[in-house]
Amino acid sequence: MNLFTDFEQRLNERLLTIAAIAEKRDALDFSRLVVEPPRDPSHGDIAVNAALVLAKPLGKKPRDLAGEIVAALESDADIAELSIAGPGFINIRLSDAFWKRMLVAALREAEDFGRSATGGKRKINVEYVSANPTGPMHVGHCRGAVVGDTLANILDYAGFDVTKEYYINDAGAQIDVLARSVFLRYREALGEDIGTIPEGLYPGDYLVPVGEALKDEFGPSLHNLPEDEWMPIVKDRAIDAMMAMIREDLAALNVRHEVFYSERRLHDDDASLIRTAINDLTFKGHVYKGTLPPPKGQLPEDWEDREQTLFRSTEVGDDIDRPLIKSDGNYTYFAADVAYFKDKYDRGFHEMVYILGADHGGYVKRLEAVAKAVAGNDAKLSVLLCQLVKLLRNGEEVKMSKRSGNFVTLREVVDEVGRDSVRFMMLYRKSSEPLDFDFAKVTEQSKDNPVFYVQYAHARSMSVMRQAQEAFPGLDISQKSLEKAVLDADFEPEELKLVAKLSEYPRVVESAALMREPHRLAFYLYDLASNFHSHWNKGKEKTELRFINEGDRQSTLAKLGLVSSVAAVLRSGLALTGTDAPQEMR
């Protein structure tokens, strides 16, 4: 139950009891009304901006209208206190009885407390990682993998029909380079001294086993073939080997895609998918023959100073028109992007999310232009750019270079600090901001290590439940028993504050899904854990705040209802981030 959505509905109903609002209801913009937690919790539980939004079109002063709204809300039995602040904000404090019902709802729904039908089972495609299959995953891919996977989990939890997709860039010059690099290792496996790896080839030792596998399968038979004959054979084996390695790396990070879409599929059958996509754009008036002026700065690979087939992308929001077919008749890389988007759209995805690296910022406008040209207003496209991750060890930056073969792999980082630390820390910063990943910080057991702090909160809550059963042998901690104790209890104000923080979870999940911002979930889990730890510490000084009162069985049961709900939300949130919720930590 999202209490803020619930109160937004209540507010809209009460607003229409005010004559001036009812008379102009069709002319008023209710979409700008916000019902949210106040920035300062001391002001109340809910803040409402209705008076500020509606006053001007009604010809009223905001504070005067706020007074009328307060009067309309006063009959709501769940509201304990109403106040007007500043120019006309309305602050609401909710009753103890309401919070107890919220806690019962959290108990009853457990790990599903934040689940919603917001997505309406709409199909949504989340494409992430999509690294070139030319080697193992390095830590630069890690952030996009975690952000994309977690966002997909959140969207599913919020009621969308989600598909996790990986686009395999297995066409183009980099795959030819991979094949030549592997063929060199194949010659090495046959006993040839290959010397220093030539400039321009991939030098990493990870290609040695691929060369060995080619020797085992083909013996020396490939060695004397011309390149045009061995190239397709080696290319297929190399791509398969790299994708197997990539899948293993991602699995170590608890990332598993449902669809692996090969770019080569777009070029199959005489590139029929690309031709169809271009024909579709042509029919809609988005394609023409022409030349492009040279862009400022470094010339892109697909620029030619001669007539080409161009996408009129400037008419759908792009900065420049884009080439689709070169003067020699070959399709551009961008043409494959168009076909890939259209294929997604034709598969029924009218909402799509692309998770890209920071170096792909230039792709955003062109992807948005493609979406507009192919689907008009029928497709919603979101592009998330993940800024770079800086690895630190002993205060020194760890450098990586894929070309030199001297890079830090994703698997090495996971093996050193653990999957959970990697995943949570990759979320503990907005994806559009750079991230420092400090090996020392992510392994220390302190409040400064977010994943430890959140997981420890869950382990501590489980410890409280075990201790309660030791203090009260045979204690019934079933859901019904805890619910009854909660409804009969008189909670302390500090305990109700923890219930209020708990109750924010459905709203956090919904906003993280709709805003495509999975970091909101990581931040919330840390805040909830901090509130829980703080409350536990207060119990050392104030006996009435302790979760276990050995002299009062019923009071203990009610408090265990709170502890159990905190644990369930932590489990739910950690599961969405792809991390574990340990029963105990030492």
C-alpha positions as CSV (number, residue, x, y, z in Angstrom):
1,M,0.0,0.0,0.0
2,N,1.4,3.3,-1.1
3,L,0.2,5.7,1.6
4,F,1.1,8.8,-0.5
5,T,-1.0,7.6,-3.4
6,D,-3.8,6.7,-1.0
7,F,-3.8,10.2,0.4
8,E,-3.5,11.8,-3.0
9,Q,-6.8,10.1,-3.8
10,R,-8.3,11.2,-0.6
11,L,-7.1,14.8,-1.2
12,N,-8.6,14.9,-4.7
13,E,-12.0,13.7,-3.3
14,R,-12.0,16.3,-0.6
15,L,-10.9,19.1,-2.9
16,L,-14.0,18.6,-5.0
17,T,-16.1,19.3,-1.9
18,I,-14.8,22.9,-2.1
19,A,-17.3,24.8,-4.2
20,A,-14.8,27.0,-6.1
21,I,-12.7,24.0,-7.1
22,A,-15.7,21.9,-8.0
23,E,-17.0,24.6,-10.4
24,K,-13.7,24.9,-12.3
25,R,-12.6,21.2,-12.0
26,D,-12.2,20.8,-15.8
27,A,-10.0,23.9,-16.1
28,L,-7.7,23.0,-13.2
29,D,-4.4,21.0,-13.6
30,F,-4.5,18.4,-10.8
31,S,-1.4,16.6,-12.2
32,R,0.9,19.1,-10.5
33,L,-0.4,18.3,-7.0
34,V,2.2,16.5,-4.9
35,V,1.6,14.4,-1.8
36,E,5.0,13.5,-0.3
37,P,7.0,13.2,2.9
38,P,8.0,16.7,4.1
39,R,11.7,17.6,3.9
40,D,11.8,18.1,7.6
41,P,10.1,15.2,9.4
42,S,9.3,17.4,12.4
43,H,6.7,19.2,10.2
44,G,4.6,16.1,10.0
45,D,4.1,12.9,8.0
46,I,2.8,14.3,4.7
47,A,3.3,17.6,2.8
48,V,0.7,18.8,0.3
49,N,1.2,21.7,-2.3
50,A,-2.4,21.8,-3.5
51,A,-3.1,25.4,-2.3
52,L,0.0,26.7,-4.1
53,V,-0.9,25.0,-7.4
54,L,-4.6,25.8,-7.4
55,A,-4.7,29.3,-5.9
56,K,-3.8,31.4,-9.0
57,P,-6.3,29.8,-11.4
58,L,-9.0,30.2,-8.7
59,G,-8.1,33.8,-8.1
60,K,-7.4,33.1,-4.4
61,K,-4.5,33.7,-2.0
62,P,-2.6,30.4,-1.3
63,R,-2.9,30.6,2.4
64,D,-6.6,31.4,2.2
65,L,-7.2,28.4,-0.1
66,A,-5.0,26.3,2.2
67,G,-7.4,27.1,5.1
68,E,-10.4,25.8,3.0
69,I,-8.5,22.6,2.1
70,V,-7.6,22.1,5.8
71,A,-11.2,22.4,6.7
72,A,-12.2,19.9,4.1
73,L,-9.6,17.4,5.4
74,E,-10.4,17.7,9.1
75,S,-13.1,15.0,9.0
76,D,-10.6,12.3,7.9
77,A,-10.3,10.1,11.0
78,D,-6.7,9.1,10.0
79,I,-5.5,12.6,10.3
80,A,-4.4,13.7,13.8
81,E,-3.2,17.2,13.0
82,L,-3.2,19.7,10.1
83,S,-1.1,22.9,9.8
84,I,-0.3,25.5,7.2
85,A,3.3,26.5,6.6
86,G,5.0,29.2,4.7
87,P,3.2,30.5,1.6
88,G,0.5,27.8,1.8
89,F,2.0,24.3,2.2
90,I,-0.2,21.9,4.2
91,N,1.4,19.5,6.6
92,I,-0.4,16.5,7.8
93,R,0.3,14.4,10.9
94,L,-1.3,10.9,10.9
95,S,-2.9,9.1,13.8
96,D,-1.4,6.3,15.8
97,A,-4.2,4.1,14.7
98,F,-3.3,4.7,11.0
99,W,0.3,3.8,11.6
100,K,-0.7,0.6,13.3
101,R,-2.8,-0.4,10.3
102,M,0.2,0.3,8.1
103,L,2.3,-1.9,10.2
104,V,-0.3,-4.7,10.0
105,A,-0.3,-4.3,6.2
106,A,3.5,-4.5,6.1
107,L,3.3,-7.7,8.2
108,R,0.6,-9.3,6.1
109,E,2.4,-8.5,2.8
110,A,5.9,-9.2,4.0
111,E,8.4,-9.1,1.1
112,D,5.5,-8.0,-1.2
113,F,4.8,-4.9,0.8
114,G,6.2,-2.6,-1.9
115,R,4.9,-4.6,-4.9
116,S,2.4,-2.7,-7.1
117,A,0.5,-2.9,-10.3
118,T,1.8,0.5,-11.4
119,G,3.3,-1.0,-14.6
120,G,-0.1,-2.5,-15.7
121,K,1.8,-5.5,-17.2
122,R,3.1,-3.2,-20.0
123,K,5.9,-4.8,-21.9
124,I,9.3,-3.1,-21.3
125,N,12.7,-4.0,-22.7
126,V,15.7,-3.2,-20.6
127,E,18.9,-3.5,-22.7
128,Y,22.2,-3.4,-20.7
129,V,25.8,-4.3,-20.7
130,S,25.9,-5.1,-24.5
131,A,29.7,-5.1,-24.4
132,N,31.7,-6.1,-27.6
133,P,32.4,-9.8,-27.4
134,T,36.1,-9.3,-27.6
135,G,37.2,-10.4,-24.1
136,P,36.2,-10.8,-20.5
137,M,34.0,-8.2,-18.8
138,H,36.1,-5.5,-17.2
139,V,35.0,-3.3,-14.3
140,G,34.0,-0.5,-16.7
141,H,31.1,-2.8,-17.7
142,C,30.2,-3.5,-14.2
143,R,28.2,-0.4,-13.3
144,G,25.9,-0.6,-16.3
145,A,25.3,-4.3,-15.6
146,V,24.2,-3.7,-12.0
147,V,22.2,-0.6,-12.8
148,G,20.4,-2.3,-15.7
149,D,19.8,-5.5,-13.8
150,T,18.5,-3.8,-10.7
151,L,16.2,-1.4,-12.6
152,A,14.8,-4.4,-14.5
153,N,14.1,-6.1,-11.1
154,I,12.4,-3.0,-9.8
155,L,10.3,-2.6,-12.9
156,D,9.1,-6.2,-12.6
157,Y,8.3,-5.6,-8.9
158,A,6.3,-2.5,-9.9
159,G,4.1,-4.5,-12.2
160,F,5.8,-4.2,-15.6
161,D,6.3,-7.2,-18.0
162,V,10.1,-6.9,-18.2
163,T,12.6,-8.5,-20.7
164,K,16.3,-8.3,-19.8
165,E,18.2,-8.0,-23.1
166,Y,21.9,-8.1,-24.2
167,Y,22.8,-6.8,-27.7
168,I,25.8,-8.7,-29.0
169,N,27.9,-6.4,-31.1
170,D,29.2,-9.4,-33.2
171,A,29.4,-7.6,-36.5
172,G,31.9,-5.1,-37.7
173,A,35.7,-4.4,-37.7
174,Q,36.3,-5.3,-34.0
175,I,35.1,-8.9,-34.6
176,D,37.5,-9.2,-37.6
177,V,40.3,-8.0,-35.2
178,L,39.2,-10.6,-32.7
179,A,39.3,-13.4,-35.2
180,R,42.8,-12.4,-36.4
181,S,43.9,-12.3,-32.8
182,V,42.5,-15.7,-32.1
183,F,44.0,-17.1,-35.3
184,L,47.4,-15.9,-34.1
185,R,46.9,-17.8,-30.8
186,Y,45.8,-20.9,-32.9
187,R,49.2,-20.7,-34.7
188,E,50.9,-20.4,-31.3
189,A,49.0,-23.5,-30.2
190,L,50.3,-25.4,-33.2
191,G,53.9,-24.6,-32.0
192,E,54.7,-21.5,-34.0
193,D,56.7,-18.8,-32.3
194,I,54.4,-15.8,-32.8
195,G,56.7,-13.3,-31.1
196,T,55.3,-10.0,-29.9
197,I,51.6,-9.5,-30.5
198,P,51.3,-7.0,-33.4
199,E,49.9,-3.6,-32.8
200,G,46.1,-3.5,-33.4
201,L,45.4,-7.0,-32.2
202,Y,44.0,-8.1,-28.8
203,P,47.0,-9.2,-26.8
204,G,45.2,-10.7,-23.7
205,D,46.1,-14.2,-22.5
206,Y,42.4,-15.0,-22.3
207,L,42.6,-15.8,-26.1
208,V,45.2,-18.6,-25.5
209,P,42.5,-21.2,-24.6
210,V,40.5,-20.3,-27.7
211,G,43.5,-20.9,-29.9
212,E,44.0,-24.2,-28.1
213,A,40.4,-25.2,-28.7
214,L,40.8,-24.5,-32.4
215,K,43.8,-26.7,-32.6
216,D,42.0,-29.5,-30.8
217,E,39.0,-29.2,-33.2
218,F,40.7,-28.6,-36.5
219,G,44.3,-29.7,-36.0
220,P,46.6,-27.9,-38.5
221,S,43.9,-27.8,-41.3
222,L,43.1,-24.1,-40.9
223,H,46.7,-23.0,-41.0
224,N,47.2,-22.9,-44.8
225,L,43.7,-21.7,-45.7
226,P,43.3,-18.2,-47.1
227,E,41.8,-15.7,-44.7
228,D,38.5,-15.5,-46.4
229,E,38.1,-19.3,-45.7
230,W,39.3,-19.5,-42.1
231,M,37.9,-16.1,-41.0
232,P,34.2,-17.2,-40.7
233,I,35.1,-20.4,-38.9
234,V,37.4,-18.7,-36.4
235,K,35.0,-15.8,-36.0
236,D,32.1,-18.1,-35.0
237,R,34.3,-20.0,-32.5
238,A,35.8,-16.8,-31.1
239,I,32.4,-15.1,-30.5
240,D,31.0,-18.3,-28.9
241,A,34.0,-18.5,-26.6
242,M,33.8,-14.8,-25.6
243,M,30.1,-14.9,-25.0
244,A,30.5,-18.0,-22.8
245,M,33.2,-16.1,-20.8
246,I,30.9,-13.0,-20.6
247,R,28.0,-15.0,-19.4
248,E,30.2,-16.6,-16.6
249,D,31.4,-13.1,-15.6
250,L,27.9,-11.8,-15.4
251,A,26.6,-14.8,-13.5
252,A,29.3,-14.2,-10.9
253,L,27.7,-10.7,-10.5
254,N,24.2,-12.3,-10.3
255,V,23.3,-10.8,-13.7
256,R,21.4,-13.0,-16.1
257,H,19.8,-11.9,-19.3
258,E,16.7,-13.5,-20.9
259,V,17.5,-12.5,-24.5
260,F,20.9,-12.3,-26.2
261,Y,20.3,-10.5,-29.5
262,S,23.0,-10.9,-32.2
263,E,23.8,-8.0,-34.4
264,R,24.6,-10.4,-37.1
265,R,20.9,-11.4,-37.1
266,L,20.3,-7.9,-38.6
267,H,22.6,-8.7,-41.5
268,D,21.2,-12.2,-42.2
269,D,19.1,-12.9,-45.3
270,D,20.7,-10.1,-47.3
271,A,20.1,-7.7,-44.4
272,S,16.3,-7.9,-44.8
273,L,15.7,-6.4,-41.3
274,I,17.8,-3.3,-42.1
275,R,16.2,-2.9,-45.6
276,T,12.7,-3.2,-44.1
277,A,13.6,-0.6,-41.4
278,I,14.9,1.9,-44.0
279,N,11.9,1.2,-46.3
280,D,9.6,2.0,-43.4
281,L,11.4,5.3,-42.7
282,T,11.3,6.1,-46.4
283,F,7.6,5.5,-46.6
284,K,7.2,7.9,-43.6
285,G,9.2,10.6,-45.4
286,H,12.3,10.4,-43.2
287,V,14.8,9.3,-45.9
288,Y,16.5,11.3,-48.7
289,K,19.6,11.3,-50.9
290,G,22.0,14.0,-50.1
291,T,25.4,15.1,-48.7
292,L,26.4,16.1,-45.2
293,P,28.7,19.0,-44.3
294,P,31.8,17.9,-42.4
295,P,31.1,18.0,-38.7
296,K,33.3,20.1,-36.4
297,G,36.2,18.3,-34.7
298,Q,37.2,14.7,-35.5
299,L,35.3,13.2,-38.5
300,P,33.2,10.2,-37.6
301,E,33.8,7.0,-39.5
302,D,30.5,7.1,-41.4
303,W,31.0,10.6,-42.9
304,E,31.6,10.9,-46.6
305,D,32.0,13.9,-48.8
306,R,29.6,12.4,-51.4
307,E,25.9,11.6,-51.9
308,Q,24.5,9.1,-49.5
309,T,21.1,7.8,-48.3
310,L,20.4,9.9,-45.2
311,F,17.9,9.8,-42.3
312,R,16.2,13.2,-41.9
313,S,16.8,12.9,-38.1
314,T,16.9,16.7,-37.6
315,E,13.1,16.8,-38.1
316,V,12.6,14.4,-35.2
317,G,14.9,16.1,-32.6
318,D,18.5,15.1,-33.6
319,D,21.3,17.6,-34.1
320,I,22.3,16.4,-37.6
321,D,21.0,14.1,-40.2
322,R,22.5,10.6,-40.1
323,P,23.8,8.4,-43.0
324,L,22.0,5.1,-43.5
325,I,23.6,3.8,-46.7
326,K,27.1,4.8,-47.8
327,S,27.9,5.8,-51.4
328,D,29.3,2.3,-52.0
329,G,25.9,0.7,-51.1
330,N,27.0,-0.7,-47.7
331,Y,24.8,0.0,-44.6
332,T,26.2,2.2,-41.8
333,Y,26.4,1.1,-38.2
334,F,23.6,3.5,-37.5
335,A,21.4,1.7,-40.0
336,A,21.7,-1.4,-37.8
337,D,20.7,0.7,-34.8
338,V,17.5,1.7,-36.6
339,A,16.7,-1.9,-37.5
340,Y,17.3,-3.1,-34.0
341,F,15.0,-0.5,-32.5
342,K,12.3,-1.3,-35.1
343,D,12.7,-5.0,-34.3
344,K,12.2,-4.3,-30.6
345,Y,9.1,-2.3,-31.4
346,D,7.7,-5.0,-33.7
347,R,8.3,-7.5,-30.8
348,G,5.7,-5.5,-28.8
349,F,8.0,-3.3,-26.7
350,H,6.5,0.2,-26.6
351,E,8.7,1.1,-23.6
352,M,12.4,0.6,-23.9
353,V,15.4,1.4,-21.6
354,Y,19.0,1.6,-22.9
355,I,21.8,1.5,-20.3
356,L,24.9,3.0,-22.0
357,G,28.4,4.0,-20.9
358,A,29.2,7.7,-20.5
359,D,31.1,7.7,-23.8
360,H,27.8,7.0,-25.6
361,G,26.3,10.4,-24.7
362,G,26.1,11.3,-28.4
363,Y,23.8,8.3,-29.0
364,V,21.0,9.7,-26.9
365,K,19.5,12.2,-29.3
366,R,19.9,9.9,-32.3
367,L,18.1,7.0,-30.5
368,E,15.3,9.4,-29.4
369,A,15.0,10.5,-33.1
370,V,14.8,6.9,-34.3
371,A,12.1,6.2,-31.7
372,K,10.1,9.3,-32.9
373,A,10.5,8.4,-36.5
374,V,9.7,4.7,-36.2
375,A,6.9,4.8,-33.6
376,G,5.7,8.4,-33.4
377,N,4.4,8.9,-29.9
378,D,3.6,5.2,-29.4
379,A,7.0,4.4,-27.9
380,K,8.6,5.6,-24.7
381,L,12.4,5.5,-24.7
382,S,14.7,6.1,-21.8
383,V,18.5,6.2,-22.0
384,L,20.6,6.0,-18.8
385,L,24.3,6.9,-19.1
386,C,26.6,5.4,-16.5
387,Q,29.6,7.5,-15.6
388,L,33.0,6.0,-15.1
389,V,34.0,3.9,-12.1
390,K,37.4,4.7,-10.6
391,L,39.0,1.8,-8.9
392,L,41.2,2.7,-5.9
393,R,43.6,0.6,-4.0
394,N,45.5,2.1,-1.0
395,G,44.5,5.5,-2.3
396,E,46.1,4.9,-5.7
397,E,43.9,4.6,-8.9
398,V,44.1,1.2,-10.6
399,K,44.6,1.7,-14.3
400,M,43.2,-0.6,-17.0
401,S,43.7,-0.9,-20.7
402,K,41.8,-3.5,-22.7
403,R,44.1,-3.1,-25.7
404,S,47.2,-3.9,-23.7
405,G,45.6,-6.9,-21.9
406,N,46.5,-5.3,-18.6
407,F,43.0,-4.5,-17.3
408,V,41.1,-5.3,-14.1
409,T,38.4,-7.8,-14.9
410,L,34.9,-7.7,-13.4
411,R,35.5,-11.2,-12.1
412,E,38.7,-10.2,-10.3
413,V,36.8,-7.5,-8.4
414,V,33.9,-9.8,-7.5
415,D,36.3,-12.5,-6.3
416,E,38.2,-10.1,-4.2
417,V,35.4,-8.2,-2.4
418,G,32.3,-10.3,-3.0
419,R,29.3,-10.0,-5.3
420,D,27.1,-8.1,-2.8
421,S,29.7,-5.4,-2.1
422,V,30.2,-4.8,-5.8
423,R,26.5,-4.7,-6.7
424,F,25.4,-2.4,-3.8
425,M,28.2,0.0,-4.2
426,M,27.6,0.3,-7.9
427,L,24.1,1.5,-7.0
428,Y,25.1,3.8,-4.1
429,R,25.6,6.8,-6.4
430,K,23.3,8.2,-9.1
431,S,24.4,6.5,-12.4
432,S,25.0,9.9,-14.0
433,E,27.7,10.8,-11.4
434,P,31.2,9.4,-11.3
435,L,31.9,6.6,-8.8
436,D,35.0,5.9,-6.7
437,F,35.2,2.2,-5.8
438,D,37.6,1.8,-2.9
439,F,38.6,-1.8,-2.2
440,A,39.3,-0.9,1.5
441,K,35.9,0.8,2.1
442,V,33.8,-1.9,0.6
443,T,35.2,-4.6,2.8
444,E,35.3,-2.8,6.2
445,Q,32.6,-3.5,8.8
446,S,31.3,0.0,9.6
447,K,28.6,2.5,8.9
448,D,30.7,3.9,6.1
449,N,30.3,0.7,4.2
450,P,26.6,0.8,3.0
451,V,26.2,-2.8,2.0
452,F,27.5,-4.0,5.4
453,Y,25.4,-1.6,7.2
454,V,22.2,-2.7,5.4
455,Q,22.9,-6.4,5.6
456,Y,23.8,-6.0,9.3
457,A,20.5,-4.4,10.0
458,H,18.8,-7.5,8.6
459,A,21.0,-9.9,10.5
460,R,20.4,-7.9,13.7
461,S,16.6,-8.1,13.2
462,M,16.9,-11.8,12.8
463,S,18.9,-12.0,16.0
464,V,16.2,-10.1,17.8
465,M,13.6,-12.6,16.7
466,R,15.8,-15.5,17.9
467,Q,16.5,-13.8,21.2
468,A,12.8,-13.2,21.8
469,Q,12.1,-16.9,21.4
470,E,14.8,-17.7,23.9
471,A,13.4,-15.2,26.4
472,F,9.8,-16.5,25.9
473,P,10.0,-20.3,25.1
474,G,7.1,-21.3,22.9
475,L,6.4,-17.7,21.9
476,D,3.9,-17.6,19.0
477,I,5.4,-15.2,16.4
478,S,3.1,-16.2,13.6
479,Q,1.7,-13.4,11.4
480,K,-1.7,-13.4,13.0
481,S,-0.2,-13.3,16.5
482,L,2.0,-10.3,15.6
483,E,-0.8,-8.5,13.9
484,K,-3.1,-8.8,16.9
485,A,-0.3,-7.6,19.2
486,V,0.4,-4.6,17.0
487,L,-3.3,-3.5,16.9
488,D,-3.5,-3.8,20.7
489,A,-0.2,-2.0,21.4
490,D,0.6,1.5,22.5
491,F,3.7,2.4,20.6
492,E,6.2,5.0,21.6
493,P,6.6,8.0,19.2
494,E,10.1,6.8,18.2
495,E,8.7,3.5,17.2
496,L,6.0,5.1,15.0
497,K,8.8,7.1,13.3
498,L,10.3,3.8,12.3
499,V,6.9,2.6,11.0
500,A,6.7,5.8,9.0
501,K,10.1,5.2,7.4
502,L,9.0,1.6,6.7
503,S,5.9,2.9,5.0
504,E,7.9,4.9,2.5
505,Y,9.0,1.7,0.8
506,P,6.2,1.3,-1.8
507,R,6.6,5.0,-2.8
508,V,10.4,4.5,-3.2
509,V,10.0,1.5,-5.4
510,E,7.4,3.1,-7.6
511,S,9.4,6.3,-8.0
512,A,12.6,4.3,-8.8
513,A,10.7,2.4,-11.5
514,L,9.0,5.4,-13.1
515,M,12.0,7.7,-12.9
516,R,14.4,4.9,-14.0
517,E,16.6,5.6,-10.9
518,P,17.5,2.4,-9.1
519,H,19.9,4.3,-6.8
520,R,16.8,5.6,-4.9
521,L,16.3,2.1,-3.6
522,A,19.9,1.7,-2.3
523,F,19.6,5.1,-0.6
524,Y,16.3,4.2,1.1
525,L,17.7,0.8,2.3
526,Y,20.6,2.6,3.9
527,D,18.3,5.1,5.6
528,L,15.9,2.4,6.9
529,A,18.9,0.5,8.2
530,S,20.3,3.6,9.9
531,N,16.9,4.3,11.6
532,F,16.7,0.7,12.7
533,H,20.3,0.7,14.2
534,S,19.6,4.1,15.8
535,H,16.5,2.8,17.4
536,W,18.3,-0.3,18.7
537,N,21.0,1.8,20.2
538,K,18.4,4.0,22.0
539,G,17.0,0.9,23.7
540,K,20.3,0.6,25.6
541,E,19.3,3.8,27.5
542,K,15.5,3.7,27.4
543,T,14.1,0.4,28.4
544,E,10.7,1.2,26.9
545,L,12.3,1.2,23.5
546,R,13.9,-2.2,23.7
547,F,12.5,-4.7,21.4
548,I,12.4,-7.4,24.0
549,N,10.8,-6.7,27.4
550,E,11.2,-9.9,29.4
551,G,8.5,-8.7,31.8
552,D,5.9,-8.0,29.1
553,R,5.1,-10.7,26.6
554,Q,2.5,-8.7,24.7
555,S,4.6,-5.6,24.4
556,T,7.4,-7.7,23.1
557,L,5.2,-9.3,20.5
558,A,4.1,-5.9,19.2
559,K,7.7,-4.8,18.9
560,L,8.6,-8.0,17.1
561,G,5.9,-7.1,14.6
562,L,7.9,-3.9,13.9
563,V,11.2,-5.9,13.7
564,S,9.7,-8.5,11.4
565,S,8.4,-5.9,9.0
566,V,11.7,-4.1,8.9
567,A,13.4,-7.4,8.1
568,A,10.9,-8.2,5.4
569,V,11.4,-4.8,3.6
570,L,15.2,-5.1,3.9
571,R,15.0,-8.6,2.4
572,S,12.7,-7.3,-0.4
573,G,14.9,-4.4,-1.2
574,L,18.2,-6.3,-1.1
575,A,16.7,-9.0,-3.4
576,L,15.8,-6.2,-5.9
577,T,19.4,-5.0,-5.8
578,G,20.6,-8.6,-6.3
579,T,22.3,-8.9,-2.9
580,D,21.7,-11.3,-0.1
581,A,20.0,-10.7,3.3
582,P,22.1,-12.7,5.8
583,Q,20.5,-14.3,8.8
584,E,23.6,-13.6,10.9
585,M,26.9,-11.8,10.5
586,R,30.0,-12.2,12.7
